[in-house]
Amino acid sequence: MTSDMVVRLRPVTEADLDLFRRFATEPGLIGLDWTGFRDAQAAARRFATDGYLGKEHGRLMVAVEGSETAAGFVDWHETVVGVATYWEIGIALLPDWRGRGIGWRAQTMLCDYLFTHTPVERIEARTHPENIAEQKSLEKAGFRLEGVLRAIEFRAGQWRDGWVYSRLRSDPAPLA
């Protein structure tokens, strides 16, 4: 892990669309979240609509100082339960950037951004039981494990469980 890297979030640019196309068409690039080939042009259509900064769903690029290309992206979408609204977040990093302390920093920054600019009380993240690195990243970013969601995802020909984590506005800030 490299602790001296400066990580920041920035809006999506047209140049980033190639990365989204790769995640949609290169098996395994996105890791355990690969669920088959997807429409490679969907990224350009979405970017043309709102630049990935919509009211119910958004995406920001994860940039590392000194690198010309993005390390990956974070995103969020709105979930409504009764009268309550919360964000569910996710992250995708290119393989070369994983395991270097970037993920937890990016997720912490995303939570700070969402808590600052939206009135939600809860931010939720889900991961695979076998994704130990993401579990550690979420915990370092201030999330708490809430439980198991049984048979929540169909991947690689079978139904699989998922783990759900949350961070509340009132939770203590993660330690840097």
C-alpha positions as CSV (number, residue, x, y, z in Angstrom):
1,M,0.0,0.0,0.0
2,T,1.2,3.5,-0.9
3,S,0.1,6.0,1.6
4,D,1.7,9.1,0.0
5,M,-0.5,8.9,-3.2
6,V,-2.9,11.8,-3.6
7,V,-6.3,10.6,-4.6
8,R,-9.1,12.8,-5.7
9,L,-12.5,12.5,-7.3
10,R,-13.4,14.5,-10.5
11,P,-16.3,14.6,-12.9
12,V,-16.4,12.2,-15.9
13,T,-15.0,13.6,-19.1
14,E,-15.5,12.3,-22.7
15,A,-12.0,10.8,-22.5
16,D,-13.1,8.5,-19.7
17,L,-15.8,6.8,-21.8
18,D,-13.2,4.4,-23.2
19,L,-12.6,3.1,-19.7
20,F,-16.4,2.4,-19.3
21,R,-16.4,0.7,-22.7
22,R,-13.6,-1.6,-21.5
23,F,-15.5,-2.5,-18.3
24,A,-18.5,-3.4,-20.4
25,T,-16.7,-5.6,-22.9
26,E,-13.5,-7.1,-21.3
27,P,-14.4,-10.2,-19.3
28,G,-12.9,-10.1,-15.8
29,L,-11.6,-6.5,-15.9
30,I,-14.2,-5.4,-13.4
31,G,-13.4,-8.4,-11.2
32,L,-16.2,-10.3,-9.5
33,D,-18.8,-7.8,-10.8
34,W,-18.5,-9.2,-14.4
35,T,-21.9,-10.3,-15.4
36,G,-21.5,-10.7,-19.1
37,F,-21.1,-8.4,-22.1
38,R,-22.9,-5.1,-21.9
39,D,-23.8,-2.3,-24.4
40,A,-20.4,-0.5,-25.0
41,Q,-22.2,2.6,-26.3
42,A,-24.4,3.0,-23.2
43,A,-21.6,5.1,-21.6
44,A,-21.6,7.7,-24.4
45,R,-25.4,7.9,-24.3
46,R,-25.5,8.4,-20.6
47,F,-22.6,11.0,-20.7
48,A,-24.6,12.9,-23.4
49,T,-27.7,12.9,-21.2
50,D,-26.2,14.3,-17.9
51,G,-22.5,13.9,-17.8
52,Y,-23.0,11.1,-15.2
53,L,-24.3,13.7,-12.6
54,G,-28.0,12.9,-12.5
55,K,-30.4,13.4,-9.6
56,E,-30.9,9.7,-8.9
57,H,-27.5,8.3,-10.1
58,G,-24.1,9.7,-10.5
59,R,-20.5,8.8,-11.2
60,L,-17.1,10.4,-10.5
61,M,-13.7,9.3,-11.7
62,V,-11.0,8.3,-9.2
63,A,-7.8,10.2,-10.1
64,V,-4.3,9.6,-8.7
65,E,-2.0,12.6,-8.8
66,G,0.8,12.0,-11.4
67,S,-1.2,9.6,-13.5
68,E,-2.7,10.8,-16.8
69,T,-5.5,8.2,-16.8
70,A,-8.1,7.5,-14.2
71,A,-7.6,4.6,-11.8
72,G,-11.4,3.8,-11.9
73,F,-14.6,5.3,-10.8
74,V,-17.1,5.5,-7.9
75,D,-20.8,5.7,-8.4
76,W,-24.0,6.1,-6.4
77,H,-27.7,5.6,-7.0
78,E,-30.8,6.5,-5.1
79,T,-32.7,3.8,-3.2
80,V,-36.1,4.6,-1.6
81,V,-37.7,2.7,1.3
82,G,-41.0,4.1,2.3
83,V,-40.4,7.8,2.8
84,A,-36.6,7.4,3.3
85,T,-34.0,7.9,0.6
86,Y,-30.5,6.7,0.8
87,W,-27.5,6.2,-1.5
88,E,-26.0,2.9,-2.6
89,I,-22.4,3.3,-3.7
90,G,-20.0,1.3,-5.7
91,I,-16.4,1.4,-6.9
92,A,-14.5,-0.1,-9.8
93,L,-10.7,0.2,-10.0
94,L,-8.5,-1.1,-12.8
95,P,-6.4,-4.1,-11.7
96,D,-3.1,-2.1,-11.6
97,W,-4.6,0.3,-9.0
98,R,-6.1,-2.3,-6.6
99,G,-4.4,-3.1,-3.3
100,R,-2.7,0.3,-3.0
101,G,-5.0,2.1,-0.6
102,I,-6.9,4.0,-3.3
103,G,-10.3,2.3,-2.9
104,W,-11.0,3.2,0.8
105,R,-9.8,6.8,0.2
106,A,-12.1,7.2,-2.8
107,Q,-15.1,5.7,-1.0
108,T,-14.4,7.9,2.0
109,M,-14.3,11.0,-0.3
110,L,-17.5,9.9,-2.0
111,C,-19.3,9.6,1.3
112,D,-18.0,13.0,2.4
113,Y,-19.2,14.5,-0.9
114,L,-22.7,12.9,-0.6
115,F,-23.2,13.8,3.1
116,T,-22.1,17.4,2.3
117,H,-24.3,17.9,-0.8
118,T,-27.4,15.7,-0.1
119,P,-29.5,15.3,3.0
120,V,-29.4,11.5,3.2
121,E,-28.7,9.8,6.6
122,R,-27.5,6.5,5.2
123,I,-25.0,5.3,2.5
124,E,-25.0,1.6,1.7
125,A,-22.4,-0.6,0.0
126,R,-22.6,-4.2,-1.0
127,T,-19.9,-6.7,-1.7
128,H,-19.2,-10.3,-2.4
129,P,-18.4,-12.5,0.6
130,E,-15.2,-13.6,-1.0
131,N,-14.0,-10.0,-1.7
132,I,-11.9,-9.6,1.5
133,A,-10.1,-6.6,0.1
134,E,-13.3,-4.7,-0.5
135,Q,-14.6,-5.6,3.0
136,K,-11.4,-4.2,4.5
137,S,-11.7,-1.1,2.3
138,L,-15.3,-0.4,3.4
139,E,-14.5,-0.9,7.1
140,K,-11.5,1.5,6.7
141,A,-13.9,4.0,5.0
142,G,-16.1,3.9,8.1
143,F,-18.7,1.4,7.0
144,R,-20.2,-1.3,9.3
145,L,-21.2,-4.8,8.2
146,E,-25.0,-5.2,8.6
147,G,-25.6,-8.7,7.3
148,V,-26.0,-11.2,4.5
149,L,-28.4,-10.8,1.6
150,R,-29.2,-14.3,0.5
151,A,-29.2,-15.1,-3.2
152,I,-29.1,-11.4,-4.1
153,E,-27.0,-11.8,-7.3
154,F,-26.9,-14.1,-10.3
155,R,-23.2,-14.5,-11.4
156,A,-21.2,-17.1,-13.2
157,G,-24.3,-19.3,-13.6
158,Q,-25.6,-19.4,-10.0
159,W,-27.3,-17.3,-7.4
160,R,-24.9,-15.9,-4.8
161,D,-25.1,-14.2,-1.5
162,G,-24.0,-10.6,-0.9
163,W,-22.9,-8.6,2.2
164,V,-24.4,-5.3,3.0
165,Y,-22.5,-2.5,4.7
166,S,-23.7,1.0,5.8
167,R,-22.3,4.3,7.0
168,L,-24.6,6.8,8.7
169,R,-24.1,10.5,8.7
170,S,-23.8,10.2,12.5
171,D,-21.1,7.5,12.4
172,P,-17.6,8.6,13.4
173,A,-15.4,9.8,10.5
174,P,-12.9,7.2,9.4
175,L,-9.3,7.6,10.5
176,A,-7.0,8.8,7.8
